[in-house]
Amino acid sequence: MKLKVRPEDFVVMERADLPLNEKGNYSVYLLTKRGFNTVDLLMRLSKGLKIPYHRFSYGGKKDRYALTSQYITIEGTKVKDISEKNFTLKYLGNMDRPMGPDLIVANEFRITVRDLKEEEVEKATEEIEYVKEYGFPNYFDDQRFGSYSKEQGFIAEKILKGHYNGALKIYLTAIHPEDKREEKERKRFFFEKWGEWDACLERAKTGIEKRIFRTLLNEKERPFLKALQTIPAEELSLFFSAFQSYIWNRIAEGVVRIYGGELLRYRGNYWEYLFYRKPEAIDYLKELIIPTPDQKSRMPDELTDQIFRDILAEFGLRQSSFNLRKVRKAFFKSVPRALVVIPEVKEVSQGRDEIYSGKILLYLHFKLPRGSYGTMFIKRLMAG
């Protein structure tokens, strides 16, 4: 199957309960975009409008490779509507508070899945009936793990262990599919010359690369920690969230292995996702709320607690490791997350794929609670 062949193939519309009023200090806007992720576009707006980035707030990060609509706020400033080729910004009113994830009620998806064979469409259509009744595991999907390196691991894992050298090496040398050719070549150079800070500094291009290598070259006391602290807090928070999400997925998978009954699998970009079809204990699974881990999070029962501790042991970590004493720019924050999500399916249809000759497309219109991934619903339907 192929997803996101065109931005219009993957439409996401944020649904929120906004307490609008006339005199609030936060201006509310509907941001519709394609070709940008949320953070990159807000940074562009911050620079173009000459408004500090910290005045912008949003509820959720929306994908670059999609057509998305979401709500943002700007503190203390009202700007004119903007309409450009790849995004629009429309003023809606004011609020007394910034936009946040708690205001999001759901996300509505309109997804076109392409390049399918007839038997794949038949299978997916049949599986929808199971998913409408039993739901599917509420895993974090691949896009959550863009900072993960298959060769070197998680940046946050290194930080938790105090391996600041290793964390920086992943940050500056890990190659990702979306990297441009010149960026890949520069990262390979950094990897080969790691430790030769003068050579790396000479090759550095971005501001953050230059700051890090300059720090490593000039600082004599705790250079790796000081260099790590030059990374923006927003980025560090993303790295922390990626590792938390991975551990959450592993806990959820452990429960699914025990209570899932007949199991299905789907190979993602980084690892395999495990799904149940008709679980043995659906009432238990539906009620299970698992927090993302931090130093104070508590698992809901003995089973999930033991799975959590076993996973930490694999990494050589303890729960107290999440209490970062030397890195203060960002921190781990626990968020409760339901193990099972049940989609509200509004429409399912199929037709001739006009892009891939001889193939069929599947169109799906559905809603999911905030924080759940439409792509994971598709993976569940295609799992085998």
Order of alpha helices (4+ residues) and beta strands (2+ residues): beta-beta-alpha-beta-beta-beta-beta-beta-alpha-beta-alpha-alpha-alpha-alpha-alpha-alpha-alpha-beta-beta-alpha-beta-alpha-beta-beta-beta-beta-alpha
